[in-house]
Amino acid sequence: LDRDGDQLARGKAALDRAMQLDPECHTGSCRALGFYDLFVLKDYNRALQAFTRARRVRPSDPRLPSLIAHIYRRLGEWSKALAYEQESERLNPLDVEHAEALGDLHGTLRDFPAANYYWDRALAQRPRSVTFRLHKALSYLSLSGDLKGARRFLPDVTENISPTGTHDV
């Protein structure tokens, strides 16, 4: 998030050193390269190449297909994004982040029955999450048109938002 030139130069130097130490990507250097390409250079094709290379080396890492899905979402290639997000979930079905990603993606695709399913799964793990409850309420409302019913999903935002408003429980 820090776009300061000195900070970016230090990050690039660290990345170059990681790639020098791990050219075959066994310890995550290609993931770091993908993050740099994605978030610093905004070069989606290079980021996709880096994450795909990392995935070949670490095929059971559930985060890599999710990162690839993130790129396909940015490119508007929804069916590919969905396939990779589903692969992440298959690799680690109990991770709430996969349920969250799939709930969000299905909502974007206006597949509200599926979105509601995944928001329910996310809420089963984090029932007090403000973010999950808000998304569930919107997804439910979009599916049913039932405003009164959607209210039951809305959180009491006074009880569990951090003072900075950046995360919830």
N, C-alpha and C positions, 0 to 999 in steps of 0.2 A: 504494500500500500504506500510505502514511502518512496516517492518518485525523485528524491534528491539525487543529483548526479553522482555525488561521492558514494552514497549508499548503493546505487545501481552498479557503480564500478567495483565496489567491494563484493557485491553479490556475484557479478560476472567473474571476478578473479577466483572466488570460492568455487563457482561452478566449473571453471576451467581446470582448477586443481582436482576437483572430484572426478572429472572426466579423465584426467591424466592418470589418477590413481585407480580408476575403475573403468577402463575403456570398454569392457564387455558387459557393463551394466549389472553386475551381480549384486551390488549393494545399494542400488537405487540412484546411481548417477544419471541414468536416462530419465528417471522420474523428475529429478531436479532440472535437467535440461528441458523437459517438457513444460514444467512450470515456468521456466524463464522464457521460453518461446511463446507460451500462451499469455502470460500476464505482463511481461515486460515488452517483448517485441510485438505482441498481438499477431503473431504469425501462426495461424491455425494449422496450416499444412505441416509446418516443421514440428509443431507441438504434437500433432497426430502421429507423425513419424517417430518421434521420441517415445511417446507413450506406447505405441505399437511395438517398438523394439523392446522396451521394458517388459511388456506383456509376454513376449516370446521367451524371455529369460525367466520371468516369474509368473507362470500361467495361473497359479492359484491365488494370486494377490487380488482380493476383491475390489480394491480401490482403483486399480488400473482400468478395468472396463468402465467404471463410473467416470473417470477422468476423460476417457474417449467419448463417452456419452455426452459429457459437458461440451466438448468441442462440437459434436454433431448438432447439439441444441443450438449453439451459437451460429452454426451454418444453416440452420433451418431444415436439417435432414432428420425429420422426426422419427421415421421408422427405424433408422439406424440408432438414433439416440435411445429409443425404447428397447431395442434388442440388447444393446450394451448395458443399459441399466438393469434389465432383467438378468443378464449374465452375472452382474455384480451381486444381485440378490441371491441367485443360485449358489454362488460361492460362499456367501455368508448370510443365510436367511434370517438370522436373529439380530442383525445390526439395524438399529432404528433409522440410521441415515439412509439406508436403501429404501425402506418403507416411505420415508419422507420424500426422497427423490422421485420415487414412482408415483406417489400421490400428487406431487407437484406436476410431473410430466403428464400424467393422465388428465389432470385438470386443464393444463395448457391445450391438450388435444381435445378437450371438451368431452372426454369419456368419463362422465361423472360417476357412474356406478363403480368403475374401477378406482377412480380417485377416492371415493368414499371408503372403499375397501382398504386401501393403503393408509388413509388417514386414521381409520379405526385401528389398524395394526400399530401405527406409530403411537397413537394415544394409549393403547394397551401397555406400552412400555413407559411412556411418559405422560400420564394422565393430566398433569397440571401444566403441561407446556402451553404457554400462551400462543406461540406460533402455530403449533399443531391444531389447537382448538379453533383459532381463527380460520385456518385453511379448511378444517373440517366443516365449520359453519358455512363458509362460502361454497364449498363443494356440495354440501347438503342442500343449500338454498338453490343452487344452480340446477340440481337434479329434480328437486321437488317443487320449488316455488313457494314453499311453506316458510314464510318469514317467522311466524310464531315458533314453529318447531326448530328453526335454525338458532333461535335465541338460546336454547338449552345448551348449545355447544360453546357459546361465547364465554370467555373466561372473566373472572374477576381480576382485572388487570392491576388492582391495587395490592394484591397479596403476593405476587411472585415475579415481578419484573425487577431486574437489578436497577440500581440508581442511574446507571448510564443508559439503560434501555436497550442494551446490546444483546442480551441473552435471557433465557428463562430456564426454568427447571422442568 
